[in-house]
Amino acid sequence: MNECWTVDLGRIGYERAWDLQKRIVAARKLALIPDVLLLCEHPHVITMGRNGKSEHLLASETMLRARGVEFHATNRGGDITYHGPGQVVAYPILNLAEIRRDVGWYVRQLEEAMIRTTAEYGITAERRDGRTGIWVDVKDASGLHSEEKLGAIGVHISRWVTSHGLAYNVATDLSYFDLIVPCGIAGKRATSLTRLLNREIEMSDAAPRLVRHLGECFGRTMRAISAAELESALTAQETPVAVA
């Protein structure tokens, strides 16, 4: 009962991934499938959560089009964020009624998985009171300290089944964060593993570490299945049974 299917979707459009999440959530609420963790990369996209403010989008529609960036309003919590290549996006669809009915705890566990993954690269990432996500203390050339955001979180929970999730910057082009006020917090920069370590980090190296730590944090046994296997399982549940 504690199995979690892990599905690597590769690079997939935001709307397609969201539609897939909705189908999985519907099946999970009926206990037709086990918990599922979707992993993916998105083409350039900016998403606005339920608590988002329009003034935190700094780019015009024309500028977004010129840079090939989509925009989507969503039902997740949080403010505004950017997703793009080089970023591990993880969407856990878990039934918290079978794990722990505690939204705050759930968010802390998402943070914990990213903190543990980051520690494997010799970097200390931390939480910050009153803010979701994980943060890293950085010292510039003049010796001044600042904090930069390495991982963001925005979730939705319905009848204790989760959707949306986290975004972990591995080798992200950070210039795209200039189009927004990241997570609605002025004066804070985003960072990535590649920037912090000053060397290229592969997604294929970071993603399995994150999956392992998510499994540990939620007490799930992670089992990789293909996107085709997931689609087959969902289609089987969605196809009406003919009555003779």
PyRosetta script that sets phi, psi and omega in degrees:
from pyrosetta import init, pose_from_sequence

init()
pose = pose_from_sequence("MNECWTVDLGRIGYERAWDLQKRIVAARKLALIPDVLLLCEHPHVITMGRNGKSEHLLASETMLRARGVEFHATNRGGDITYHGPGQVVAYPILNLAEIRRDVGWYVRQLEEAMIRTTAEYGITAERRDGRTGIWVDVKDASGLHSEEKLGAIGVHISRWVTSHGLAYNVATDLSYFDLIVPCGIAGKRATSLTRLLNREIEMSDAAPRLVRHLGECFGRTMRAISAAELESALTAQETPVAVA")
pose.set_psi(1, -15.9)
pose.set_omega(1, -177.9)
pose.set_phi(2, -98.7)
pose.set_psi(2, 18.5)
pose.set_omega(2, 178.8)
pose.set_phi(3, -75.5)
pose.set_psi(3, 144.8)
pose.set_omega(3, 175.7)
pose.set_phi(4, -131.0)
pose.set_psi(4, 120.7)
pose.set_omega(4, 175.5)
pose.set_phi(5, -73.8)
pose.set_psi(5, 133.3)
pose.set_omega(5, 176.1)
pose.set_phi(6, -112.0)
pose.set_psi(6, 124.6)
pose.set_omega(6, -174.8)
pose.set_phi(7, -125.6)
pose.set_psi(7, 119.4)
pose.set_omega(7, 176.8)
pose.set_phi(8, -91.6)
pose.set_psi(8, 110.7)
pose.set_omega(8, -177.5)
pose.set_phi(9, -87.2)
pose.set_psi(9, -7.4)
pose.set_omega(9, -175.8)
pose.set_phi(10, 68.5)
pose.set_psi(10, -149.1)
pose.set_omega(10, 178.5)
pose.set_phi(11, -87.2)
pose.set_psi(11, 123.2)
pose.set_omega(11, -173.8)
pose.set_phi(12, -143.2)
pose.set_psi(12, 143.3)
pose.set_omega(12, 178.2)
pose.set_phi(13, -61.0)
pose.set_psi(13, 148.7)
pose.set_omega(13, -175.6)
pose.set_phi(14, -60.4)
pose.set_psi(14, -44.8)
pose.set_omega(14, -176.7)
pose.set_phi(15, -65.3)
pose.set_psi(15, -39.1)
pose.set_omega(15, 177.4)
pose.set_phi(16, -62.2)
pose.set_psi(16, -42.4)
pose.set_omega(16, 179.5)
pose.set_phi(17, -66.3)
pose.set_psi(17, -37.2)
pose.set_omega(17, 179.5)
pose.set_phi(18, -66.9)
pose.set_psi(18, -43.0)
pose.set_omega(18, 177.8)
pose.set_phi(19, -60.8)
pose.set_psi(19, -40.0)
pose.set_omega(19, 178.7)
pose.set_phi(20, -64.9)
pose.set_psi(20, -41.9)
pose.set_omega(20, 177.4)
pose.set_phi(21, -56.8)
pose.set_psi(21, -43.4)
pose.set_omega(21, -178.5)
pose.set_phi(22, -60.6)
pose.set_psi(22, -40.2)
pose.set_omega(22, 179.1)
pose.set_phi(23, -66.0)
pose.set_psi(23, -41.9)
pose.set_omega(23, 180.0)
pose.set_phi(24, -65.9)
pose.set_psi(24, -42.4)
pose.set_omega(24, 178.9)
pose.set_phi(25, -58.6)
pose.set_psi(25, -44.8)
pose.set_omega(25, -179.9)
pose.set_phi(26, -60.3)
pose.set_psi(26, -43.5)
pose.set_omega(26, 179.4)
pose.set_phi(27, -69.1)
pose.set_psi(27, -37.0)
pose.set_omega(27, -178.3)
pose.set_phi(28, -69.0)
pose.set_psi(28, -36.6)
pose.set_omega(28, 178.8)
pose.set_phi(29, -61.8)
pose.set_psi(29, -30.1)
pose.set_omega(29, 179.4)
pose.set_phi(30, -92.7)
pose.set_psi(30, 5.3)
pose.set_omega(30, -179.9)
pose.set_phi(31, 58.4)
pose.set_psi(31, 33.6)
pose.set_omega(31, 179.5)
pose.set_phi(32, -85.9)
pose.set_psi(32, -19.7)
pose.set_omega(32, 178.5)
pose.set_phi(33, -139.1)
pose.set_psi(33, 161.7)
pose.set_omega(33, 175.6)
pose.set_phi(34, -77.3)
pose.set_psi(34, -176.1)
pose.set_omega(34, 173.3)
pose.set_phi(35, -59.3)
pose.set_psi(35, 152.2)
pose.set_omega(35, -178.1)
pose.set_phi(36, -134.6)
pose.set_psi(36, 140.0)
pose.set_omega(36, 171.5)
pose.set_phi(37, -119.4)
pose.set_psi(37, 116.1)
pose.set_omega(37, 175.0)
pose.set_phi(38, -93.5)
pose.set_psi(38, 132.9)
pose.set_omega(38, 174.5)
pose.set_phi(39, -117.1)
pose.set_psi(39, 138.4)
pose.set_omega(39, 179.3)
pose.set_phi(40, -162.7)
pose.set_psi(40, 171.7)
pose.set_omega(40, 165.4)
pose.set_phi(41, -117.9)
pose.set_psi(41, 145.5)
pose.set_omega(41, 174.8)
pose.set_phi(42, -109.5)
pose.set_psi(42, 146.8)
pose.set_omega(42, 163.4)
pose.set_phi(43, -60.3)
pose.set_psi(43, 165.5)
pose.set_omega(43, -175.3)
pose.set_phi(44, -52.2)
pose.set_psi(44, 122.3)
pose.set_omega(44, -179.8)
pose.set_phi(45, -153.2)
pose.set_psi(45, 143.5)
pose.set_omega(45, 172.7)
pose.set_phi(46, -112.2)
pose.set_psi(46, 131.7)
pose.set_omega(46, 179.9)
pose.set_phi(47, -121.2)
pose.set_psi(47, 144.9)
pose.set_omega(47, 179.9)
pose.set_phi(48, -116.1)
pose.set_psi(48, 125.9)
pose.set_omega(48, 178.9)
pose.set_phi(49, -82.5)
pose.set_psi(49, 179.7)
pose.set_omega(49, -177.7)
pose.set_phi(50, -59.4)
pose.set_psi(50, -31.0)
pose.set_omega(50, -177.4)
pose.set_phi(51, -97.1)
pose.set_psi(51, 12.1)
pose.set_omega(51, -175.6)
pose.set_phi(52, -70.9)
pose.set_psi(52, 151.8)
pose.set_omega(52, 177.7)
pose.set_phi(53, -118.1)
pose.set_psi(53, 133.9)
pose.set_omega(53, -174.9)
pose.set_phi(54, -60.1)
pose.set_psi(54, -29.5)
pose.set_omega(54, -178.9)
pose.set_phi(55, -70.4)
pose.set_psi(55, -11.5)
pose.set_omega(55, 177.5)
pose.set_phi(56, -83.2)
pose.set_psi(56, -5.4)
pose.set_omega(56, 169.4)
pose.set_phi(57, -92.8)
pose.set_psi(57, 111.8)
pose.set_omega(57, -172.6)
pose.set_phi(58, -91.1)
pose.set_psi(58, -10.9)
pose.set_omega(58, -175.9)
pose.set_phi(59, -103.9)
pose.set_psi(59, 145.2)
pose.set_omega(59, 175.4)
pose.set_phi(60, -77.4)
pose.set_psi(60, 166.5)
pose.set_omega(60, 176.5)
pose.set_phi(61, -59.7)
pose.set_psi(61, -37.9)
pose.set_omega(61, 178.6)
pose.set_phi(62, -62.9)
pose.set_psi(62, -43.2)
pose.set_omega(62, -179.5)
pose.set_phi(63, -65.6)
pose.set_psi(63, -40.4)
pose.set_omega(63, 178.9)
pose.set_phi(64, -62.3)
pose.set_psi(64, -44.1)
pose.set_omega(64, 179.0)
pose.set_phi(65, -61.7)
pose.set_psi(65, -42.1)
pose.set_omega(65, -178.0)
pose.set_phi(66, -62.8)
pose.set_psi(66, -31.8)
pose.set_omega(66, -179.4)
pose.set_phi(67, -97.1)
pose.set_psi(67, 3.7)
pose.set_omega(67, 176.9)
pose.set_phi(68, 69.8)
pose.set_psi(68, 37.4)
pose.set_omega(68, -176.5)
pose.set_phi(69, -110.6)
pose.set_psi(69, 125.4)
pose.set_omega(69, 174.0)
pose.set_phi(70, -83.0)
pose.set_psi(70, 164.7)
pose.set_omega(70, 174.7)
pose.set_phi(71, -133.2)
pose.set_psi(71, 134.7)
pose.set_omega(71, 177.6)
pose.set_phi(72, -138.4)
pose.set_psi(72, 131.9)
pose.set_omega(72, 167.5)
pose.set_phi(73, -85.9)
pose.set_psi(73, 139.5)
pose.set_omega(73, -174.3)
pose.set_phi(74, -131.5)
pose.set_psi(74, 173.7)
pose.set_omega(74, 178.4)
pose.set_phi(75, -98.7)
pose.set_psi(75, 11.6)
pose.set_omega(75, 177.7)
pose.set_phi(76, -77.5)
pose.set_psi(76, 166.5)
pose.set_omega(76, 173.5)
pose.set_phi(77, -77.4)
pose.set_psi(77, 173.7)
pose.set_omega(77, 177.2)
pose.set_phi(78, 92.0)
pose.set_psi(78, -175.6)
pose.set_omega(78, -173.9)
pose.set_phi(79, -102.9)
pose.set_psi(79, -117.3)
pose.set_omega(79, -174.3)
pose.set_phi(80, -116.5)
pose.set_psi(80, 144.6)
pose.set_omega(80, 177.2)
pose.set_phi(81, -151.4)
pose.set_psi(81, 169.6)
pose.set_omega(81, 179.4)
pose.set_phi(82, -117.2)
pose.set_psi(82, 140.4)
pose.set_omega(82, 170.4)
pose.set_phi(83, -123.4)
pose.set_psi(83, 144.5)
pose.set_omega(83, 177.6)
pose.set_phi(84, -169.9)
pose.set_psi(84, 179.8)
pose.set_omega(84, 179.1)
pose.set_phi(85, -54.4)
pose.set_psi(85, 144.8)
pose.set_omega(85, -179.4)
pose.set_phi(86, 85.7)
pose.set_psi(86, 6.7)
pose.set_omega(86, -179.8)
pose.set_phi(87, -121.1)
pose.set_psi(87, 126.4)
pose.set_omega(87, 174.8)
pose.set_phi(88, -80.5)
pose.set_psi(88, 117.7)
pose.set_omega(88, 175.0)
pose.set_phi(89, -106.4)
pose.set_psi(89, 127.4)
pose.set_omega(89, -177.9)
pose.set_phi(90, -121.7)
pose.set_psi(90, 126.2)
pose.set_omega(90, 178.8)
pose.set_phi(91, -116.3)
pose.set_psi(91, 95.5)
pose.set_omega(91, 175.5)
pose.set_phi(92, -80.1)
pose.set_psi(92, 126.3)
pose.set_omega(92, 170.9)
pose.set_phi(93, -109.3)
pose.set_psi(93, 93.4)
pose.set_omega(93, -173.6)
pose.set_phi(94, -117.9)
pose.set_psi(94, 146.6)
pose.set_omega(94, 171.7)
pose.set_phi(95, -93.5)
pose.set_psi(95, 99.3)
pose.set_omega(95, -177.2)
pose.set_phi(96, -67.0)
pose.set_psi(96, -17.1)
pose.set_omega(96, 176.2)
pose.set_phi(97, -63.8)
pose.set_psi(97, -22.5)
pose.set_omega(97, 178.6)
pose.set_phi(98, -97.6)
pose.set_psi(98, -2.9)
pose.set_omega(98, -178.0)
pose.set_phi(99, -118.7)
pose.set_psi(99, -68.6)
pose.set_omega(99, 177.5)
pose.set_phi(100, -166.9)
pose.set_psi(100, 123.9)
pose.set_omega(100, -177.4)
pose.set_phi(101, -83.6)
pose.set_psi(101, 78.0)
pose.set_omega(101, -175.6)
pose.set_phi(102, -155.9)
pose.set_psi(102, 105.1)
pose.set_omega(102, -175.8)
pose.set_phi(103, -64.5)
pose.set_psi(103, -43.9)
pose.set_omega(103, 179.7)
pose.set_phi(104, -60.3)
pose.set_psi(104, -43.7)
pose.set_omega(104, 177.7)
pose.set_phi(105, -60.5)
pose.set_psi(105, -42.5)
pose.set_omega(105, -179.6)
pose.set_phi(106, -58.5)
pose.set_psi(106, -47.3)
pose.set_omega(106, 179.9)
pose.set_phi(107, -62.9)
pose.set_psi(107, -41.0)
pose.set_omega(107, 178.9)
pose.set_phi(108, -61.9)
pose.set_psi(108, -35.0)
pose.set_omega(108, 179.7)
pose.set_phi(109, -70.4)
pose.set_psi(109, -36.2)
pose.set_omega(109, 173.6)
pose.set_phi(110, -61.0)
pose.set_psi(110, -43.0)
pose.set_omega(110, 176.8)
pose.set_phi(111, -63.3)
pose.set_psi(111, -43.4)
pose.set_omega(111, -177.8)
pose.set_phi(112, -60.7)
pose.set_psi(112, -40.8)
pose.set_omega(112, 178.9)
pose.set_phi(113, -61.7)
pose.set_psi(113, -40.4)
pose.set_omega(113, 177.9)
pose.set_phi(114, -70.8)
pose.set_psi(114, -36.5)
pose.set_omega(114, 177.8)
pose.set_phi(115, -62.5)
pose.set_psi(115, -44.7)
pose.set_omega(115, -179.8)
pose.set_phi(116, -66.8)
pose.set_psi(116, -39.7)
pose.set_omega(116, 177.7)
pose.set_phi(117, -61.9)
pose.set_psi(117, -45.2)
pose.set_omega(117, -179.8)
pose.set_phi(118, -62.4)
pose.set_psi(118, -38.0)
pose.set_omega(118, 179.7)
pose.set_phi(119, -61.5)
pose.set_psi(119, -29.3)
pose.set_omega(119, 178.6)
pose.set_phi(120, -65.8)
pose.set_psi(120, -18.3)
pose.set_omega(120, 177.0)
pose.set_phi(121, -98.8)
pose.set_psi(121, 10.3)
pose.set_omega(121, 177.8)
pose.set_phi(122, 78.4)
pose.set_psi(122, 20.5)
pose.set_omega(122, -179.0)
pose.set_phi(123, -116.0)
pose.set_psi(123, 136.4)
pose.set_omega(123, 176.8)
pose.set_phi(124, -93.4)
pose.set_psi(124, 115.7)
pose.set_omega(124, 174.4)
pose.set_phi(125, -110.9)
pose.set_psi(125, 149.1)
pose.set_omega(125, -173.5)
pose.set_phi(126, -138.4)
pose.set_psi(126, 163.1)
pose.set_omega(126, 169.9)
pose.set_phi(127, -84.2)
pose.set_psi(127, 164.1)
pose.set_omega(127, 172.9)
pose.set_phi(128, -131.2)
pose.set_psi(128, 132.0)
pose.set_omega(128, -179.4)
pose.set_phi(129, -56.2)
pose.set_psi(129, 132.2)
pose.set_omega(129, 175.6)
pose.set_phi(130, 81.9)
pose.set_psi(130, 0.4)
pose.set_omega(130, 179.6)
pose.set_phi(131, -133.5)
pose.set_psi(131, 142.8)
pose.set_omega(131, 175.5)
pose.set_phi(132, -89.6)
pose.set_psi(132, 166.2)
pose.set_omega(132, 179.9)
pose.set_phi(133, 96.6)
pose.set_psi(133, -175.3)
pose.set_omega(133, 179.2)
pose.set_phi(134, -124.3)
pose.set_psi(134, 148.5)
pose.set_omega(134, -171.4)
pose.set_phi(135, -130.1)
pose.set_psi(135, 151.0)
pose.set_omega(135, 179.9)
pose.set_phi(136, -127.6)
pose.set_psi(136, 133.8)
pose.set_omega(136, 174.2)
pose.set_phi(137, -79.2)
pose.set_psi(137, 129.4)
pose.set_omega(137, -176.7)
pose.set_phi(138, -126.2)
pose.set_psi(138, 138.7)
pose.set_omega(138, 177.1)
pose.set_phi(139, -111.0)
pose.set_psi(139, 127.9)
pose.set_omega(139, -179.2)
pose.set_phi(140, -85.6)
pose.set_psi(140, -177.4)
pose.set_omega(140, -175.1)
pose.set_phi(141, -62.6)
pose.set_psi(141, -26.0)
pose.set_omega(141, -179.6)
pose.set_phi(142, -89.0)
pose.set_psi(142, 1.1)
pose.set_omega(142, 177.8)
pose.set_phi(143, 89.6)
pose.set_psi(143, 3.8)
pose.set_omega(143, 179.5)
pose.set_phi(144, -81.2)
pose.set_psi(144, 140.5)
pose.set_omega(144, -179.0)
pose.set_phi(145, -96.1)
pose.set_psi(145, 143.6)
pose.set_omega(145, 172.9)
pose.set_phi(146, -145.6)
pose.set_psi(146, 169.2)
pose.set_omega(146, 177.2)
pose.set_phi(147, -117.0)
pose.set_psi(147, 139.1)
pose.set_omega(147, -178.8)
pose.set_phi(148, -128.8)
pose.set_psi(148, 148.6)
pose.set_omega(148, -174.5)
pose.set_phi(149, -93.0)
pose.set_psi(149, 126.2)
pose.set_omega(149, -178.2)
pose.set_phi(150, -101.3)
pose.set_psi(150, -30.0)
pose.set_omega(150, -177.8)
pose.set_phi(151, -143.8)
pose.set_psi(151, 138.1)
pose.set_omega(151, -178.0)
pose.set_phi(152, -115.4)
pose.set_psi(152, 155.7)
pose.set_omega(152, -178.8)
pose.set_phi(153, -135.6)
pose.set_psi(153, 137.8)
pose.set_omega(153, 171.7)
pose.set_phi(154, -153.1)
pose.set_psi(154, 121.5)
pose.set_omega(154, -172.2)
pose.set_phi(155, -128.5)
pose.set_psi(155, 162.4)
pose.set_omega(155, 172.1)
pose.set_phi(156, -133.2)
pose.set_psi(156, 139.0)
pose.set_omega(156, -180.0)
pose.set_phi(157, -133.0)
pose.set_psi(157, 126.3)
pose.set_omega(157, 179.3)
pose.set_phi(158, -131.7)
pose.set_psi(158, 121.5)
pose.set_omega(158, -176.4)
pose.set_phi(159, 50.3)
pose.set_psi(159, 40.3)
pose.set_omega(159, 177.1)
pose.set_phi(160, 69.3)
pose.set_psi(160, 9.3)
pose.set_omega(160, 174.3)
pose.set_phi(161, -100.8)
pose.set_psi(161, 128.1)
pose.set_omega(161, -173.0)
pose.set_phi(162, -90.3)
pose.set_psi(162, 155.6)
pose.set_omega(162, 169.2)
pose.set_phi(163, -151.0)
pose.set_psi(163, 179.1)
pose.set_omega(163, -168.4)
pose.set_phi(164, 56.6)
pose.set_psi(164, -155.4)
pose.set_omega(164, -177.0)
pose.set_phi(165, 162.5)
pose.set_psi(165, -119.2)
pose.set_omega(165, -172.5)
pose.set_phi(166, -133.6)
pose.set_psi(166, 158.5)
pose.set_omega(166, 174.9)
pose.set_phi(167, -131.2)
pose.set_psi(167, 124.1)
pose.set_omega(167, -173.2)
pose.set_phi(168, -119.2)
pose.set_psi(168, 117.0)
pose.set_omega(168, -174.0)
pose.set_phi(169, -79.5)
pose.set_psi(169, 110.9)
pose.set_omega(169, -179.8)
pose.set_phi(170, -99.9)
pose.set_psi(170, -62.4)
pose.set_omega(170, 179.4)
pose.set_phi(171, -135.2)
pose.set_psi(171, 42.3)
pose.set_omega(171, -173.5)
pose.set_phi(172, -73.4)
pose.set_psi(172, 144.7)
pose.set_omega(172, 170.8)
pose.set_phi(173, -76.1)
pose.set_psi(173, 101.9)
pose.set_omega(173, -171.1)
pose.set_phi(174, -71.9)
pose.set_psi(174, -12.7)
pose.set_omega(174, -179.3)
pose.set_phi(175, -62.9)
pose.set_psi(175, -25.0)
pose.set_omega(175, -179.2)
pose.set_phi(176, -69.7)
pose.set_psi(176, -20.9)
pose.set_omega(176, 176.4)
pose.set_phi(177, -69.7)
pose.set_psi(177, -14.9)
pose.set_omega(177, 176.9)
pose.set_phi(178, -69.2)
pose.set_psi(178, -12.4)
pose.set_omega(178, 180.0)
pose.set_phi(179, -80.9)
pose.set_psi(179, -8.7)
pose.set_omega(179, -176.1)
pose.set_phi(180, -138.8)
pose.set_psi(180, 169.6)
pose.set_omega(180, 163.8)
pose.set_phi(181, -94.9)
pose.set_psi(181, 99.3)
pose.set_omega(181, -169.9)
pose.set_phi(182, -53.7)
pose.set_psi(182, 122.4)
pose.set_omega(182, 179.0)
pose.set_phi(183, 57.4)
pose.set_psi(183, 18.7)
pose.set_omega(183, 177.6)
pose.set_phi(184, 74.4)
pose.set_psi(184, 15.8)
pose.set_omega(184, -178.4)
pose.set_phi(185, -109.2)
pose.set_psi(185, 105.6)
pose.set_omega(185, -176.5)
pose.set_phi(186, -67.0)
pose.set_psi(186, 144.2)
pose.set_omega(186, 174.4)
pose.set_phi(187, 80.8)
pose.set_psi(187, 4.1)
pose.set_omega(187, 179.6)
pose.set_phi(188, -108.5)
pose.set_psi(188, 135.8)
pose.set_omega(188, -178.5)
pose.set_phi(189, -101.0)
pose.set_psi(189, 154.4)
pose.set_omega(189, 170.8)
pose.set_phi(190, -90.3)
pose.set_psi(190, 155.9)
pose.set_omega(190, 176.3)
pose.set_phi(191, -138.7)
pose.set_psi(191, 179.2)
pose.set_omega(191, -179.9)
pose.set_phi(192, -144.0)
pose.set_psi(192, 164.2)
pose.set_omega(192, 175.5)
pose.set_phi(193, -59.3)
pose.set_psi(193, -43.0)
pose.set_omega(193, -179.0)
pose.set_phi(194, -60.0)
pose.set_psi(194, -42.9)
pose.set_omega(194, -179.9)
pose.set_phi(195, -68.5)
pose.set_psi(195, -42.4)
pose.set_omega(195, -177.4)
pose.set_phi(196, -66.3)
pose.set_psi(196, -36.5)
pose.set_omega(196, -176.7)
pose.set_phi(197, -93.6)
pose.set_psi(197, -10.3)
pose.set_omega(197, -178.7)
pose.set_phi(198, 57.0)
pose.set_psi(198, 36.5)
pose.set_omega(198, 173.5)
pose.set_phi(199, -156.5)
pose.set_psi(199, 154.0)
pose.set_omega(199, -175.9)
pose.set_phi(200, -70.0)
pose.set_psi(200, 129.1)
pose.set_omega(200, 174.7)
pose.set_phi(201, -111.3)
pose.set_psi(201, 129.0)
pose.set_omega(201, -177.9)
pose.set_phi(202, -82.8)
pose.set_psi(202, 141.7)
pose.set_omega(202, 175.0)
pose.set_phi(203, -57.8)
pose.set_psi(203, -38.0)
pose.set_omega(203, -177.8)
pose.set_phi(204, -66.5)
pose.set_psi(204, -17.0)
pose.set_omega(204, 176.0)
pose.set_phi(205, -88.7)
pose.set_psi(205, -42.2)
pose.set_omega(205, -174.8)
pose.set_phi(206, -77.0)
pose.set_psi(206, -39.8)
pose.set_omega(206, -173.1)
pose.set_phi(207, -60.2)
pose.set_psi(207, -47.5)
pose.set_omega(207, 179.7)
pose.set_phi(208, -62.2)
pose.set_psi(208, -32.6)
pose.set_omega(208, 177.3)
pose.set_phi(209, -65.1)
pose.set_psi(209, -43.8)
pose.set_omega(209, 179.0)
pose.set_phi(210, -63.2)
pose.set_psi(210, -42.3)
pose.set_omega(210, 178.2)
pose.set_phi(211, -59.2)
pose.set_psi(211, -45.8)
pose.set_omega(211, -178.9)
pose.set_phi(212, -59.8)
pose.set_psi(212, -44.3)
pose.set_omega(212, -178.1)
pose.set_phi(213, -71.7)
pose.set_psi(213, -33.1)
pose.set_omega(213, 174.5)
pose.set_phi(214, -63.0)
pose.set_psi(214, -41.6)
pose.set_omega(214, 177.1)
pose.set_phi(215, -60.0)
pose.set_psi(215, -43.6)
pose.set_omega(215, 179.2)
pose.set_phi(216, -63.3)
pose.set_psi(216, -44.3)
pose.set_omega(216, -175.3)
pose.set_phi(217, -66.9)
pose.set_psi(217, -32.1)
pose.set_omega(217, -177.2)
pose.set_phi(218, -105.2)
pose.set_psi(218, 3.5)
pose.set_omega(218, 178.4)
pose.set_phi(219, 65.1)
pose.set_psi(219, 34.6)
pose.set_omega(219, -179.4)
pose.set_phi(220, -107.5)
pose.set_psi(220, 145.5)
pose.set_omega(220, 171.2)
pose.set_phi(221, -91.5)
pose.set_psi(221, 113.2)
pose.set_omega(221, -172.9)
pose.set_phi(222, -84.2)
pose.set_psi(222, 127.0)
pose.set_omega(222, 178.1)
pose.set_phi(223, -127.0)
pose.set_psi(223, 117.7)
pose.set_omega(223, -178.1)
pose.set_phi(224, -73.7)
pose.set_psi(224, 129.9)
pose.set_omega(224, 170.9)
pose.set_phi(225, -130.1)
pose.set_psi(225, 163.0)
pose.set_omega(225, -178.8)
pose.set_phi(226, -82.7)
pose.set_psi(226, 162.6)
pose.set_omega(226, 175.3)
pose.set_phi(227, -61.4)
pose.set_psi(227, -34.9)
pose.set_omega(227, 178.8)
pose.set_phi(228, -65.8)
pose.set_psi(228, -39.8)
pose.set_omega(228, 178.2)
pose.set_phi(229, -65.4)
pose.set_psi(229, -39.8)
pose.set_omega(229, 177.4)
pose.set_phi(230, -63.0)
pose.set_psi(230, -46.3)
pose.set_omega(230, -180.0)
pose.set_phi(231, -59.7)
pose.set_psi(231, -40.9)
pose.set_omega(231, 179.0)
pose.set_phi(232, -62.7)
pose.set_psi(232, -42.3)
pose.set_omega(232, 179.9)
pose.set_phi(233, -65.9)
pose.set_psi(233, -40.4)
pose.set_omega(233, 180.0)
pose.set_phi(234, -68.7)
pose.set_psi(234, -44.2)
pose.set_omega(234, -178.5)
pose.set_phi(235, -62.0)
pose.set_psi(235, -38.8)
pose.set_omega(235, 179.4)
pose.set_phi(236, -60.9)
pose.set_psi(236, -35.9)
pose.set_omega(236, -179.0)
pose.set_phi(237, -80.7)
pose.set_psi(237, -26.0)
pose.set_omega(237, -175.5)
pose.set_phi(238, -88.6)
pose.set_psi(238, -17.7)
pose.set_omega(238, -177.8)
pose.set_phi(239, -78.1)
pose.set_psi(239, 120.8)
pose.set_omega(239, -179.9)
pose.set_phi(240, -63.5)
pose.set_psi(240, 143.0)
pose.set_omega(240, 177.7)
pose.set_phi(241, -85.0)
pose.set_psi(241, 126.5)
pose.set_omega(241, -179.4)
pose.set_phi(242, -68.7)
pose.set_psi(242, 138.8)
pose.set_omega(242, 178.4)
pose.set_phi(243, -101.0)
pose.set_psi(243, 124.2)
pose.set_omega(243, -177.7)
pose.set_phi(244, -70.7)
pose.dump_pdb("model.pdb")
